[in-house]
Amino acid sequence: MVRIGAFFTGGVLTGIYFLDDLSFKLVMGLLAFFIFCFFLLRFYSKQNLFHVALGFFGLISVFLFGVVRLVFYNNKSDDNFLSKIEDTKAYEAIVQSVPEEKSKSWKVETEVVAVKTNRRPSSNVWQDVWQPVTGKVLLYVAKENQSVKEWHYGDRILVKGGPQVIKAPANPGEFDFRRFLSFKNISYQQFVRPDNIRFVSATSWKGFIYYSQEARAWSMKKINKYIIGEDERAIAIALVLGVTDGIDNDLQNAYAASGAMHVLAVSGMHVGIIYAIILFLFKPLNSFRWSKWVIAIISLILLWTFAFVTGLSPSVLRAVTMFSFIAFARPFGKRTNIYNTLAASVFVLLIYNPYLIMSVGFQLSYLAVLGIVYLQQPIYNLWEIENRIGDWVWQITCVSIAAQIATFALGLFYFHQFPIYFLISNLFVIPLSTVVLVVGIFLLLVSGFSPIASFTAIVLEWLIKALNWTVFKTEALPFSLVNNIHISRLQCWLLMGILLALVFLFEFRSVKWLYLSFILTFAFTFFQWSHFFDTIKQKQMILYSINNHQAIEFISSGQSYFASDSALLRDAERIRFHVQPNRLEHGVSRTEFIIPFSSKINGVRYFRWNNKTIAWIDAKGYKFQPKTSIDYVIVSNNCLKKKTFDKLKTDYVILDGSNSKKFVTYLVKEMESRKIAFHSVAQDGAFIF
């Protein structure tokens, strides 16, 4: 299964990265050819000479099957895909997710089934026509429409207007939301006013997913009913159900800084605990011959019941699938090879949804399990402790070290930080989160008996308070977090190679692994220095693309000078999302808000940067200096007056995000007619020079 899982995963990744370059007919033809060759050798050759060829044809067939599965899962090639429909006036869609509450809207995933367009059929008369389509749309419905929270999986809705293609990131290094949603087969989004959407009908077919999401909604309702504290309620829902939407940024950052972020998603550790409890409860039956199959069947039922109640979230599906293979193999009297078990679960999950391979949680989960399986025991054997408590502490420490080694490179690449005290926090977080999970499940079981449920909820809330207290205290320790770490994707692979070479050095005691680690370290260092001279040492002026805001930054050798409107300065979340990634890439360690190379004259703010003069106007009543040569003019707040055009002496006009769409459209036409070069950050993304 390791070979099969690896080749199938390789095929899926090939399909993801080269989907547009692949000929589906060619892939299908090759798949048929290799399958034919495989069975031809399998049935008509008994000689050992052909065993290698048999394996080759079989594994290449598995690889091509991975490509084909990805192509079939991705429906963009369909003739009636949403992107091939023009002039959409309205569409009918099916709700595909539980409505998620945002600050100003409800977020809902939908599957479009029909669109209304204006077409000219054979009668040669234009008329509105409904036609079937495929494709998914992410809807943001204004908060005023409170009926949205009552929607269920499978409900039909009618939406006025057409969805918009999700745009690429507008600022350098910004999170690629379009790519993230493409892995969910979502290419469109729409912001809908309450009067532009109608509920059509409730779902006509209530299948497995419908009842699963209803079970999760019921579970969340029970936890919300009995747990009073807002933070405690959010952690309980995250640990028991795997839903992290309610956790605020401060609490989430505290868990990340203490190295305890992994407990906030139901993972293999949690499902393993549940499986261990199941085996412990049914241990008295082990003396009966028929008990193995009974325990296996009960284990599978209970594990998948847990997955069902959590709404079949991806993290739970991963873990439950893996432990299902372990539980199923036990009755045969065989110890399952954990690597085969992991590979088999990967294979099954990627057949179900090939895009799971691009999930950060999926990657970190499997790497952590591999690290624990391969490294935990050798590390544990380094120190033998006779004291039972000391031995228990050492076991947890070894698990944390093994998981951290395996996920170290990927953690730096995705999260740009490293928690220093992860060993200390996990000594308390792992046992506490285990107890919270067990008590949380027990709360759901007894939720129909109010006195017992109320008492259980009090215990659960105090356990979570202790867990949060531990996390915040760890975060408050000096130097608890090393952050603002930037490595490229190639450096991430090199770092994983270095760690793997060092592990093999101690495993096989061969000097060749030491040489390999030196070579990879040299390559890693080379690319780090290249990044330093190519990016960090270079000067940059950037006008960020942030809707309804002004933001300009000058960066040189780790020093930045930042100017923006006061509302953006107070919005730490927007700064983190739009501005911080570029600072991270350019190694910014200091930010100043007073810019020494700027001056304000007659309402115009001038900057002298890199031998260029930049003029910034953000309010009416300005007047340009008559003899000043201006290279760039930045326009904010719709303040460029028409009569100024004739007096405007510049090579380039830049429109920032604070201008209205109507003003930008008008100004673009004016500048095109006057042959003035321009750049709109709303349309073209951030401006950089």
CORSULJO-V626329 format. One record per run of one state. SS is the DSSP state (A for helix, B for strand, O for the rest). FROM is the first residue (numbers start at 0). LEN is the number of residues. If there is no record, write none. Layout:
SS	FROM	LEN
SS	FROM	LEN
This chain:
O	0	1
A	1	16
O	17	1
A	18	3
O	21	2
A	23	21
O	44	3
A	47	26
O	73	7
B	80	1
A	81	3
O	84	3
B	87	8
O	95	4
B	99	2
O	101	3
B	104	16
O	120	5
B	125	7
O	132	1
B	133	1
O	134	1
B	135	7
O	142	3
A	145	5
O	150	5
B	155	5
O	160	3
B	163	2
O	165	11
A	176	6
O	182	3
B	185	7
O	192	1
A	193	3
B	196	5
O	201	6
A	207	19
O	226	3
A	229	12
O	241	7
A	248	9
O	257	3
A	260	4
O	264	3
A	267	14
O	281	1
A	282	5
O	287	3
A	290	19
O	309	4
A	313	17
O	330	7
A	337	15
O	352	1
A	353	5
O	358	1
A	359	21
O	380	7
A	387	28
O	415	2
B	417	2
O	419	2
A	421	24
O	445	4
A	449	27
O	476	4
B	480	2
O	482	6
A	488	20
O	508	2
A	510	26
O	536	3
B	539	4
O	543	7
B	550	6
O	556	2
B	558	6
O	564	1
A	565	5
O	570	1
A	571	14
O	585	4
B	589	3
O	592	5
B	597	4
O	601	2
B	603	6
O	609	2
B	611	6
O	617	12
B	629	6
O	635	6
A	641	6
O	647	2
B	649	6
O	655	5
A	660	13
O	673	3
B	676	4
A	680	4
O	684	2
B	686	2
O	688	1
